């Protein structure tokens, strides 16, 4: 692996960015970024038969990739490089790091559509962080279909507060039937639900960002054995309120409506989150 090539490209960008125009800085960043990604792809291809070395390289690369981008954002708070950094690092850095990048931006950049979107998500996650009370929302849940030749959905207005803050622990699952990782998480949720349902745990799945009629959501839920509470037809309402940028996303809400945990995943992660509160 030509790691020196990656380091050279990154260092060249930092050096060259001094005294350049904003447009030149963006092009220099893109060139350095593309060089890093090309080296990444080349190395991962060469290590395709050695999982241990591939994982070692991946871990090292991610660390250097994040460092490179954070440094780029710091030196380019007044131009579009900082915006590109935010988009490239989505899901890779902590919210306080996102907040710092946005806070250091020029007022003009803060009005950028992408920055506004990320800032809204950041603010939503702050408002619904662990220790905060849940925030309510209302959607038209599809509970069935009529018997017309072209069946029409039967809808009823439901509130999130119909299910949470009612004296029980609720494991909230943001999911969608087209989402592979969401479906792979279901057996883990099911295992924990079976373990704790007699001790007061409820599961509530929120179907968001659906791409097909809700009949498809119901069919997939049935096939996966999701025998718990559901709200479908949620669109982006709950994800906007809770700042969820990727699914699956899990939250544990306490009996009084306090958000106890969020962002955990996998069987061990779900078990640990629930076991902390339900003995």
N, C-alpha and C positions, 0 to 999 in steps of 0.2 A: 504493500500500500504506500502510495506517495503522500504520506501525511505532510511532508514538508511542502508539497504543492498546495495543500489546503491552507497551511499556515502562511505560506507566502502570499497567496491570494488575499487572505484576510488582512495580513499586515499591509499589503500593497494598497488595499482600499483605505485603511486608516491613514496611511501616509499621503496618498494621492488626494484625499478629500480636503486637505488643507488648501485654501485658496481657490477652490473650484466654485463654479456656479451651482445653484441648487439642482439644475438639470444634470450637470456633470456628476454631481455627488450621487444622484439616483442611479445613473448609468454605471458608475463605479461600484456601487453597492450591488446592483443586479449582477454585474460580471463576477464579482467575488462570491456572491451567493451561488450563482450557477456553477462556478468552479467547485465549490464545496459539495454541491449536490451530485455533480458528475463523478467526483472522486468517491462519494458515498455509494453510488450505484455500482461503480466499478468494483469496489472492495467487497460489497455485499454479494455480488455475483461470484467473485473469486472464492468467497468463503461459504458458498451455498452447501457444501458437503461437510463443513465443520461448524456445527451449531455453537459449540463453546466459544470458538474464536470469533464467530460472527456476533455473538452476544457481547463479548468483550469489546469488540470494535464499536458496536452500536452504542453501548453505554458511554464509551469515551467520546464518540462523535457527537452524541446529543449534548454532552456537557460543553464541548467546545463550540458547538453550533449555537447554543444558548448564550454563551459568553460573547461570541462574535456579534450576535444580534443586539444584545444589551449594550455593548460598547458602541455599536453603530447608532443605536437610538440616542444614546447620551450625547454623541457628537453631532447629531443631526436633528435636534429637537425643533428646528425651524423649517424643515423641508419634508418631502414625502417619504424619505427613507424611514423616518420614525413610524409612519403609517404602515409601510410594508413590513417593518419589524413586528408590529402588533399583530398583523394578519398571519405572518409566518410562525409566530410563537403562540398562537391560540392553542390553549389546552396544554401547553408545555411549561408555563411559568405560573407562579402564584398570583393571586389577585392584587396583593400589595405591590408586586412588580409591575403589573399592568397599570395600576393607579399611579405609580411613580413616573412611568413613561408618559402617560397622558397629562399629568400635572406639569411636567416640564415642557410640554409642547407650546408652541406659539398660539395665541388666541385664534388666529386664522385656521391653523390645523385642527384645533379642537372642534371646529364647525364641519370638518370633513364628515361625509355621510357614514363612512366605515367607523370612524372614531366615535361618532355620536352613538352608533349602534353598540359598540363595545362598552362605551361608558354607561349606557343605559343598562346593559347586562350586569356590569360591575356594581352599579348602584342597587339593582334589584337583588343581587346576591348579598350585599351588605344589609339590606332591609330584611332579608329572610335568612340570615346567618344562624348558626347554632346558638340557642339561647333566646332567639326572638320568637314572638308569637306568630302562628301561621297567618297568612293573608288569604282572605276569602275570594272566591270568584264564582261566577254563574255561567253555565253553558246549557245548551239544549241536547241532552243525552238521548240517543236513539235506543229505544227499548224493544222494538219489534217492527214488523211491516204489516200493512193491511193486505186484504185478499183481492185487491183489484188486479186486472190483467197485467198492468205494469205496477207491481207492488210499491207503495209509497211508505217512506219511513214514518214510524210513530214516535213522536218526540215528547219529552217532558223536561221542564226546566229543573235543573238540579244545582245545588250549591255545594262547594267543597265542604262547607261547615255542616252539611247534612251527615258527614262521615267522620270528621275529625273534631277534636275537642269535646268529645262526648263521653269521656271517662275511660277510654281504652287506649292502648298503644296501637298506632297505625303505621304500618310499613307502606309508604307511598312509592309506587313504581311508575315512573314516566317511561312509556314505551310506544311502539308502533308496530303493526303486523309485518311491515316490509323490512324491519330492522333486524339483521342477523344477530348482532350482539345482544339485542333485547331478548330475542328468543332463546339464545344460549344461556341467558341469566335466569330464565324461568325455572328450570329444575332446582337451582340454588334457592330461589325464593320459596318454591314449593317445599323443599326439605326443611327450611327454617320455619315455615308456616305450620307444617305438620308437627314440628317439635314444640312450638309455643302457642298454638291456637287455643289449647285448653287452659293456658295460663293468662289469657287475655289479649293475645295479639290478633289484630285484624290486618289484612292486606288490601290495599286499594290501588288498582291499576288505572292510570290516566292515559288514554289513547290520544296521542298528540301527533300532529303533522301527518295525518292519514292521507293516503294517496288514492284509495278506493272507497266505495260506499261502506258504511259502518257494518253492513251485513258480512263483509269480508273480515272485518275486525272481530266480529262475534264468532265466525267460523274458525279463525286461527286461534282465538282464545280457547274455544272448545277443544280443538285438536291438541293444544298444549296442556290441557287439563288445568286451566287457570280458574279453579273453583273458589273464587273469592269475590270481593266487591269490585265493581268497574264503573268508570265514567268514560264514555267515548265521545267523539265529535268535539274534542277539546280544541282542535286547531293549535294556535300558538298562544292561547290565552294563559294557561298556567306556566308555560315555559318563559313567557315574557315577564310575568309577575315574579317568578323565582329565579330568573337569570340563568336558565338551563340552556346551554349551547350545544349539548350533545346527549344522546340517549344510548343505552339506558342510564337513568339517573335515579338514585334511591334516597329517600328521606325517612327518618323515623320521627314521628310526632307523638308527644306524650299525651297522657289523659286530659290535661288541661289545655292542650293546643300548642304547647311549646315545641319548637323544632329542636330535637335533641341531637340528631346526627344527620349529616347529608354528605353525599359524594362517595360513599363506600361501595364496594362491589365484590363479587365472588363469594363463594360459600363461606370461607373463613371470615371475610369482611362483614358479611351480613350477620353471621352468627355472633361475632364479637360485638357488633353494634347493639343487637337485641339483648344479648346476655348481660350487657352492662346495666340494663334497666329491669329486665324480667328474670327473676331468679327461679 
